[in-house]
Amino acid sequence: MLIPFLMITALFPLWGFANDVTNPLVKAFKDIFLISNAQSSMVQFAFYLGYGIMAIPAAIFIRNYSYKAGILLGLALYAAGAMLFIPASLYMEFNFFLAALCILTCGLALLETTANPYILSMGHPSTATKRLNLAQAFNPIGSLTGMFVASTLILNKLQVEEFRAAEKLAHPEYNDLLPSVVDGKLTQAIQEFSVNEPIKHQAMQAADLVTVRGPYIAIATIVTVLFFVFLFYKLPKTMSNNKPLTLAELKVTFMRLIKNKLYIEGVVAQAFYVGAQIMCWTFIIHYGMTVVGLTSSQAQNYNIIAMSVFLVSRFICTFLLSYIKPGHLLMLLATCGGGLILGTIFLTGFYGLYCLIGVSACMSLMFPTIYGIALKDMGDDASLASAGLVMAIVGGALMPPLQASLIDDNPLIASIPSVQTSFLMPLICFVVIAIFGYRSHYVHKS
């Protein structure tokens, strides 16, 4: 199983890269297309909608065919979605980018629905959660790569960012204003430029969209190469039942899953976890720019630090699982994450930003641990049960727009900027996760 394990583990960085090269596009598209925070957060909605659309069909497809077939179809959709960034940039249409991202994540849903239960099946059930944590530890490598690419090859190259920097330099009086006020004035300056110089503004948009599409073309090429590697390699079969599911069997399996309280609670916890993760990693850029006064590229660098903390913490927490039960450790980390979010809301400047970075250390264990607890002793039902947990990733589609709306609206607490108070959304998520950790450890005895 060693070589197959390594090959499947090599897939985990792929969705990490896609997630984190896409997160900064929320802010980038806001300035390129001159739209609101709520509108630009549709990037995350479209990205994570693919998981909701494809998760259950993916599980049925895998059960009826094989894990290998799921991997091949997932890689094909991933490459196709990434390549669609070319016509989207040529037509300069925001909705085309949303469609491309949705198709791309239909491929990611297939890959995750395949890879996670496949890893769980590659060994003794007693070490399944630890094994999945080890494989998931390589996911942040892709995330770090995506963040680095976004910072150096996208945000640093955008002409709209150069325009913002030049405008800020031309107005020294901005140095005496709050970062949130400066951000609003710079956005207004871009809007005035689009009205006064429409041809130049359109040229700037076109150049920036070419910059945005570059990394997606590169990853499409890499994914295509991997497609042919998996096509010609014979992967071991670990499902004991390879017969296609009948409608009656599918109904019985779904009923069995619905009656599994630990599993249902795990799906809910996973939805809230993914929502918290995406909100913390997407709006750290908004936080850095409007609360601390950083540029988008500088704010993205702090996002890279957060992911580095996440990566190191993943290996540390995997080690701790040898001594602490998964549910208990999950509860402790969710509680700490909630405490750090309170610091993000109520502290100012860099102190709040450091708290937001620290949240990543608490999140590192959560996805694979919730996954492993929820799929405990599933057997052949794991592929279908996995679909529910992957579909729960749709939490990343639903929650960021809610937080973005809170940023656009007046602050919930009068004396605190709306960007800070909007982090009440991730706080709620960590409360839900802590409750699941408690119940899985003390009620369901994980």
N, C-alpha and C positions, 0 to 999 in steps of 0.2 A: 504493500500500500504506500510505500514511501514516495515513489515517483508520482503516482496519481495524486497523493496528498499535496506534494509540492506544486503540481500543475494547477490543481484547483485553488490552492492558496494564492497562486500568481494572478488569479482573477480578482481577488479582493481589492487590490489597489486600483482596479479599473473604475469601479463606481466611486471610490474615494476621490479619484482625480476628477471625475465628472461633477460630483457634488461641489467640490471646492474651487474649481475653475469657473463654475456657474454662479456661486454666491455673490461675487463682486459685480456681476452683471446687473444686479438689482439697482445698485447705485449708478453704474455706468449708463444703463439704458435710461434711467431717470434724467440724466443730463443730456444724453444724445438726442432722445426723442422729446424732451421737455414735457414730461408727464409727472404725476404726483407719486408720492411714496406708495400709496395704495395701488395705483396702476402698475408701477414698476415691480411691485411684489408679485404680480401675476407671473413673473418669471419662475418663482418658486412654486406657484400654484400649478403651472403647466408642467414643470419638471417632476413634481411629485404626484401629479394626477396619473401619470403613466403607470405608477405602481398600483393605484387603485383600479385602473382599467384592466391591467394585464395579470395581476397576481393569481386570481382563481383560474382563468384560462391556462396560465402557465403551469399551474400545479396539475391540472387535468391532462395537459399535453405531456408533461414529464411522466405521470403515472401510466399513461397509455403507450408511451414510447420508451424513453430512457433518460437518464441524467445527461448523457452525451448529446442527445437530440436537443434537450433544453439549452445546453451550453451553446451549441452551434446556432440555433435560432436567435438566442439572446445576443450573441456577437454580431450576427448579421443585422439585426435591428439597431444595435448600438452604432455600427458603422454607417448605416443608412441615415439615421437621424443626424449624426455629426456632419455628414456630407451635405445635408440639406441647408446647412448654414451658408453655402455658396449662393444658391438662388435667393435666400432670405436677405443676404447683404446686397445683392444686385438690385433687388426690388425695393430695398430700404423700407421694409414693412415689418413693424413690430410683431404683428400677429403671426407672420411666417416663422419668426424665431421661436415663438411659443409652440407652434405646431412641430417644429424640428425637435425641440427639447422634449415634447411629449412622446414622440416616436422613439427618441434615444432612450428615454427611461422605460418604455415598454421593453426594450432590450435589457436594461438593468434589472427590471422586475423578474425577467426570465432567469438571468444569471444568479440573482440572489435567491430566488425560489429553488434553484438547483443547487448552488454551491453550499448553502448553509446546512440543509439536511444531508447532503452527500458527505460533508465533513463529519457530521454527527454519526453517520453510519460506518465510518472508517475505523472501527475499533470497539473496545468494550464500552457498554452504556455508562458505566460508573465514571468514566473519564471524558464523557461526551462534551459537557459544558466547558471543561478545561481545554479540550482539543479545539473547540470552536473559538474560545478566547485567544488561543495561540494563532489560529488562522486569521482571525479578525485583527490581530495586532499588526498585520501587514497592511491593513486598509488605510491607516493614517499615513503610510509612506506615499500612497497615491494622492491622499489629501494634501500633504505637504508639497508634493510636486505641483498639484493643481494651484495651490495658493501662490507658490513661487512663480509659476507661469503667469497667473493673473496679475501679480504685482509687477513683474519685470517686462512681460511681453504684451500686456493689455493696458493696465492702468497707467503705467509710466509712458506709454506711447500715444495715449489718446490726446487729440488736439483740443478737445473740450477741456481737459485738465490744464493744458498749457494756457488756454484762454482764461480759466479761473485764476491761475497763478499770476498772469500778467495783470488782470483786473485788480487783484488784491495788492500787487506791488504799486499800482498806480494810485491807490487810495491809502496812504499811511494812517489816516484816521480810523481805519478798520481795526487797527491794533488795540484801540481803546474799547472795542465793542465785544459783547459776548460771542463766542464761536457760533452759536445757533443763529444769531442775528446776522453775522457775516455770511454764513452759508445761504441765508435767504436773500441777501443783497447780491451775491454772486449769481444765484439762480435767476434773479430778476435781470441782471446784466446780460445773461445768455439769451433770455427771452427778447430783450430789446434788440440785441444783435440779430436775432432771427427775423425780426420785423424790418429793421433798417437795412440789413445786408442779406436778403434771402438767398441769393446765389452763393455767396461766400459761406453762409451757414450750411447750405445743402452740401457744398463741397466738403466742409468739415465733417458733416454727418457721414458722408460716403467713405471718407478716409478712415474714420473711427470704426465703422462697421467692417471694413476690410481687416483692420487690426483685430477686432473681436473674433472674426471667423478663423484666423490663422491656427490657433491651437486646436480647434475642432477638426480641421483638415488633417493635422498631424496625428491626433489620436485615432481618427478613422483609419488611417494607414496602418498604425500599430495593431489595431483591433482586427483588421483584415488579415494581417500576417498570422495572428493568433488563431483566427478561424481555421486556416489551413493546417496549422500545427495540430489542433484538436481533431480536425477532420480525419487525419491519417494516423492518429494514435489510438490504440485500443484501450479504453478505460474499463476497469473492472465493474461488474454488475453487483450491486449490494442490496437491491430490492429483492425480497424473497418472492414477491408476486409481481410478475411482469405482464399479466393479462390485462387487456383494456378494461376499463371500468364500464359497467352497464349503468343505466340511469338509476336502477333500483339500488345497486351497490353504492353509488355516489350519494344517494339520499340517506342510506343507512350510515355512511361515514360522516356526513354532515351532522346528522342527529347525534351521533356519538361524540363529536367534537363540541356541539352546543351544550351537551350535558356535563362537559368537563369544566368545572368552575375555575380551576387553576389556569387552564388554557384561555378561557374567555377573559379572565382578569389580565392575563399576560398580553393579549391582543390590545386591550385598552391601555395598559401601561406602555406598550411599545408605541402606540399612536402619540401619547403625550411625550414620551422620550424624544421621538424624532422631531416633533414640533419644537421642543425645548432646544434641541441641538441646532436645528436650522435657524431658529430665531437668534440664538446667542452668536452663531458664526456669521449670520447675514448682517445683523444690525450692529455688530461691533464696529463696522466701518462708519455707520451713521453716528454711533456713540463717540468714536474717536474724532470725527470731524466737527460735530455740533456741540460736544461737551468739553473736549480737550483742545480743539482747534487745529487738528492735524489735517494734512492733505489726504486724499483717498489712498494714495500709494503708501504713505506713512501708516495710515490706519490698517491697511492690508498687511503690513509688516507685523503689526501686533497680532493680527489674526494668525500669521505664521507661527509666532511665539506660542499662541494658544494651542495650535495643533501640535507643536513640538512637546508641549506639556502633556497633551492628550496621549501622544505616542509613548512617551516615557512612562506615564501613569498606567497605560494598558499593560505593559510588561510587568510593572510592579504589582498591579492588581491580579494578574494571572498567577503570579507567585503566591500572593496572599490567599488565593482560593484553595491552596493546599492546607491552609490552617483555619480558614473561616468559611462557614457555609455560604453559598451564593446569595440566598435570600437575605441573610443578616448583613452581609457586606453591601448589598444593593441598598438596603434601608439606610445604613450609615452614610453612604456616599450621597444618596438623594437628600438626606438631611443637611449635610455639609454644603451641597450645591444650593439649596434653598437659602442657607445663611449667607453665602457669597452673593447671591442675587440681591438680597437685602442691602448689602454693601454697595452693589452696583447702583441701586436706586437712591440710596440716601447719602452716599459719600460723593464728593465732587472731584472733578479733574482726574488726574492720573490714579488716585486711590480707587475710584470707582472702576476705572479701566482695568486696573490690576485684579480687582475682585472678579470682573467679567472673564479675564484670562484664567483665573484660578478655577472657574466653573468647569473648564475643560478637563481638569484633573479628575473631577468627580464624575464626569460623563463617560470617561473612557471605558469603564467596565459595563455600562448599562445595556447597550444593544445586545451583545452576545449573551449576557447573563440572563436577561429577560427571555431571550430566544431559547436558551438551553433549559431554563426552568419550565417554560410553557410547553416545550416539546418532550418533556420527561416521559419515558416509557411509551412513546407513541408507536414504535414499530413501523409497519408499512403505511400507517396513517400520517407519518411525518411529512410526506411530500404535500398532501392536501392541507395539513395543519400549518405547514410553513407558509402556504398562500395567505392565510389570515394574518400572519405576522408580517409578511411582506406588504400586504394590502394596508396594514396599519401605518406604513410609511407615508400614506396619504395625509397623516397628521402634519407632515411637512408642507403640504399644499394648503391646508385649511388655516393653520395658526399664524404663519407670517403675515398674510394679508390683514388679519385682525390686529396684530401688533403694529403694522404699518398704518392702519387707520387711527390707532391711538397716537402715533407720532404726528399724523396730520392734524388731529384734533387738539383742543386745548388740554393742558396738563391735568391729570386727575388730581394732583396735589398742587395747589396754586404756586407755591414757592419753588417747585422743582420742575425743570424742563421736561417736556412731553417725551423726549427720547428716553430719559431715565425712568419715568413712571410707566412707560410702556413695557418694562421688564417685569411688571406684575404678571404678564402672561407666562413666561418661563417659570416664575415662582409657583404658580398654580400647578404647572406640569410636574415639578419636583415633589410637591405634596402628594400627588396621585401616585408617583413612582415609589415614594417612601411607604405609602400604604400598601402597595403591592408587595414590596420587599418584606414588610412586616407580616403580611398574611401568608406569603409563600413560606416563610420561615417558621412562624408560630402557629398558623392555622393549618396550612397544607403540608407542613414539615418537609421543606425542600432539602 
